[in-house]
């Protein structure tokens, strides 16, 4: 969905959730930047993050170590609990999550803090320079 406003059908009704045992939570959306594995590799190199330890020769372990390092580095620089997940997308393998549609109502940053987090991500992650965060679905339910 376009824009930053959570579409009504994806908003979580917390009161109804507590009172109605038959209430079904709407599907969760994630307001995020889209990135790919190569973007994490380039970030890792650009910011001179520590190389994976010896013994991580298999591609899967190297990739997951790099992704965790990048996620941790972005969290540190943004001073915000960003998360990486895989979106439902043909363009991107990962998303850098700023908010989700179930918690945005009570976890939303003050406007200038949100702008700062977005700006830091854009400055540090080259692929994000020319994009704005948008809503993604995730195939796995959390």
C-alpha positions in Angstrom: 0.0 0.0 0.0 1.2 3.5 -0.8 1.8 6.2 1.8 2.7 6.0 5.5 -0.8 5.7 6.9 -1.8 2.2 7.8 -4.8 1.1 5.7 -7.8 0.6 7.9 -8.1 -3.1 7.1 -4.6 -3.7 8.5 -5.0 -1.7 11.8 -5.0 -3.8 14.9 -7.9 -3.1 17.2 -6.3 -3.6 20.7 -9.5 -3.1 22.6 -11.3 -5.7 20.5 -8.3 -8.0 20.8 -8.6 -8.0 24.6 -12.4 -8.3 24.7 -13.4 -10.5 21.8 -12.0 -14.1 21.7 -13.1 -14.5 18.1 -11.2 -11.4 16.9 -8.8 -12.2 14.1 -5.7 -10.0 13.9 -5.3 -8.4 10.5 -2.3 -9.3 8.4 0.8 -7.4 9.5 2.5 -4.9 7.2 6.0 -3.5 7.7 7.0 0.1 6.9 10.5 -0.5 5.5 13.3 0.0 3.0 13.9 -2.7 0.5 17.4 -4.1 0.1 19.2 -7.1 -1.3 22.0 -9.4 -0.1 24.5 -7.6 -2.3 23.6 -4.3 -0.6 24.5 -5.9 2.8 27.8 -7.1 1.4 28.6 -3.6 0.0 27.6 -2.0 3.3 29.8 -4.4 5.2 32.8 -3.5 3.0 32.1 0.3 2.9 31.9 0.6 6.7 34.7 -1.8 7.4 32.7 -4.1 9.6 34.7 -7.1 11.0 35.1 -10.0 8.7 33.3 -13.2 9.6 35.4 -15.5 11.8 37.3 -18.5 10.3 35.1 -21.5 9.9 32.3 -19.6 8.2 33.3 -20.7 4.8 29.9 -21.9 3.7 27.9 -19.2 1.9 24.9 -19.5 4.2 26.9 -18.8 7.3 28.8 -15.9 5.8 25.6 -14.3 4.5 23.9 -14.6 7.8 26.9 -13.2 9.7 27.1 -10.3 7.3 23.4 -9.6 7.6 23.5 -9.6 11.4 26.5 -7.3 11.4 24.8 -4.8 9.1 21.6 -4.9 11.1 23.5 -4.4 14.4 25.6 -1.5 12.9 22.5 0.3 11.5 20.8 -0.1 14.9 23.8 1.4 16.7 24.0 4.4 14.3 20.2 5.0 14.3 19.9 4.3 18.0 16.7 2.5 17.2 15.6 -1.1 17.1 15.6 -1.8 13.4 15.0 -5.4 12.2 15.6 -7.2 9.0 13.1 -9.6 7.5 12.3 -11.0 4.1 9.4 -9.3 2.3 7.0 -10.5 -0.2 8.7 -8.8 -3.1 10.2 -9.5 -6.5 12.6 -6.6 -6.1 14.1 -7.2 -2.7 15.4 -10.1 -0.6 15.2 -8.1 2.7 13.5 -5.2 4.3 14.9 -2.8 7.0 11.8 -2.5 9.2 11.1 0.8 10.9 7.5 0.1 12.0 4.9 -2.6 11.7 1.2 -2.0 11.3 0.3 -3.6 14.6 2.5 -1.5 16.8 2.9 1.8 14.9 0.1 3.4 16.9 2.1 3.2 20.1 5.7 2.9 19.0 5.8 5.7 16.4 8.8 8.0 16.8 8.5 11.8 17.1 8.6 13.2 13.6 12.2 14.7 13.8 13.5 11.4 15.3 11.8 9.4 12.5 13.3 11.7 9.9 16.7 11.2 11.5 16.4 7.4 11.4 15.4 7.5 7.8 18.2 9.9 6.9 20.8 7.8 8.7 19.6 4.7 6.8 19.8 6.6 3.5 23.3 7.9 4.2 24.7 4.6 5.3 22.9 2.2 2.9 23.5 3.4 -0.6 20.6 1.5 -2.1 18.2 3.5 0.1 19.4 6.9 -1.0 16.8 7.1 -3.7 13.9 5.4 -2.1 11.4 6.2 0.6 10.1 3.6 3.2 7.0 1.8 2.1 4.7 -1.0 3.3 5.7 -4.6 2.6 4.1 -7.9 3.5 6.2 -10.6 5.1 5.5 -14.3 4.2 6.3 -15.4 7.7 3.9 -14.4 10.5 5.4 -12.9 13.7 
